[in-house]
Amino acid sequence: MGDPHRVGVVGLGVISRAYLDTLANHPAVSIAALADLDASRSAEVAATIPGAEALSVERLLARPDVQTVLNLTIPAAHADISLGAIEAGKNVYVEKPLAVTFPDGRSIIERAASAGVRVGCAPDTVLGTGTQTARAAVDGGLIGRPLSASAVMVTAGHERWHPNPDFYYVPGGGPLLDMGPYYISALIHLLGPVRAVVGAASRLRAERVIDSGPRTGQRVPVEVDTHVSGVLEHANGALSTITTSFDGVATTAAPIEVHGETGTLAVPDPNNFDGEVRLFALGGTEWRVLEPRAGYAHASRGIGLIDLARADGQRPPRASGDVALHVLETMTTLLRSATEGRRIELTTMVERPDPVPLTPVEAWHA
């Protein structure tokens, strides 16, 4: 094994802990530097990771030994930090979405290509045994030709648990840009890229009330649609319906179902790495649980960055910037379709990422 891949982390909010728990203990990765707008926070976290140094964002981007910048900032800052890292000659792995707007996302991918660096992007949950086992079932013909799919995400809103939920309700937030990347990425792995969309959306509440933490009771203005539904036309002819909502309380709908000529798959929550994949075969009498047959077993946040580091230019990272750009265009075009009331074709196209063979935790963590 060669030297560990050196990573600098920008942004130490709530999601950072999950990434650091994976990466700080992985032999293929070394956390070299950390930066946050709150300097005391970066110093506090750096003290828990041997060899990590707390720096300003500018110094971290300029540090020559940092190979990849892990961009965990809020969505509105994704493009600026990613472009700064690319300009400094570094790879980027960015939390979802790739950017707030499609033009910003396209700039990230184009500039990275010009600079000869790589871009990866969350979600990497779709590389776990849940989505990958479902993909193996589709590719293996267990449901015959896939014809359609449905994806449903309904919550009461992140203000119920997040102490600072403001960014979920400004441009770059909302249920589609926040949670849609999990579901649309999974649909791309399962059914391939999207060629056109039709959307509808609503925003029936002007504000939300924070329900946890020191700001409990404070009101947050809502600037984005909080219930989005749409139809995705896949390039292979299959149709997916998607609903993402911060306006419900609960749902009994499966997170994802894929319907084929000879069977239906129930796919687990793509916000998780694993979960049961169930098959109901045509002519059968009950659902059957499939044993995991593909994916990184017991994976956790950051496996996409590890996959990028180990690809080492020999193949595209599975959680790639190209997939993330296609997902971003799908989402932003869906919102535009809702505003304009018409079907809109996408301008990007992407290959399905390479499938992940069933990889035990001791293998991917070695």
Stockholm file with secondary structure:
# STOCKHOLM 1.0

chainA/1-366         MGDPHRVGVVGLGVISRAYLDTLANHPAVSIAALADLDASRSAEVAATIPGAEALSVERLLARPDVQTVLNLTIPAAHADISLGAIEAGKNVYVEKPLAVTFPDGRSIIERAASAGVRVGCAPDTVLGTGTQTARAAVDGGLIGRPLSASAVMVTAGHERWHPNPDFYYVPGGGPLLDMGPYYISALIHLLGPVRAVVGAASRLRAERVIDSGPRTGQRVPVEVDTHVSGVLEHANGALSTITTSFDGVATTAAPIEVHGETGTLAVPDPNNFDGEVRLFALGGTEWRVLEPRAGYAHASRGIGLIDLARADGQRPPRASGDVALHVLETMTTLLRSATEGRRIELTTMVERPDPVPLTPVEAWHA
#=GR chainA/1-366 SS CCCCEEEEEECCSTTHHHHHHHHTTCTTEEEEEEECSSHHHHHHHHTTSTTCEECCHHHHHHCTTCCEEEECSCHHHHHHHHHHHHHTTCEEEECSSSCSSHHHHHHHHHHHHHHTCCEEESCCGGGBHHHHHHHHHHHTTTTSSEEEEEEEEECSCGGGTCSCGGGGGSTTCHHHHHHHHHHHHHHHHHHCCEEEEEEEEECCCSEEECCSSTTTTCEEECCSCSEEEEEEEETTSCEEEEEEESSCSCCCSCSEEEEESSEEEEECCTTSSCCCEEEEETTCSSCEEECCCBSBTTCCTTHHHHHHHHHTTSSCCSSBHHHHHHHHHHHHHHHHHHHHTSCEECSCCCCCCCCCBCBCHHHHTC
#=GC SS_cons         CCCCEEEEEECCSTTHHHHHHHHTTCTTEEEEEEECSSHHHHHHHHTTSTTCEECCHHHHHHCTTCCEEEECSCHHHHHHHHHHHHHTTCEEEECSSSCSSHHHHHHHHHHHHHHTCCEEESCCGGGBHHHHHHHHHHHTTTTSSEEEEEEEEECSCGGGTCSCGGGGGSTTCHHHHHHHHHHHHHHHHHHCCEEEEEEEEECCCSEEECCSSTTTTCEEECCSCSEEEEEEEETTSCEEEEEEESSCSCCCSCSEEEEESSEEEEECCTTSSCCCEEEEETTCSSCEEECCCBSBTTCCTTHHHHHHHHHTTSSCCSSBHHHHHHHHHHHHHHHHHHHHTSCEECSCCCCCCCCCBCBCHHHHTC
//
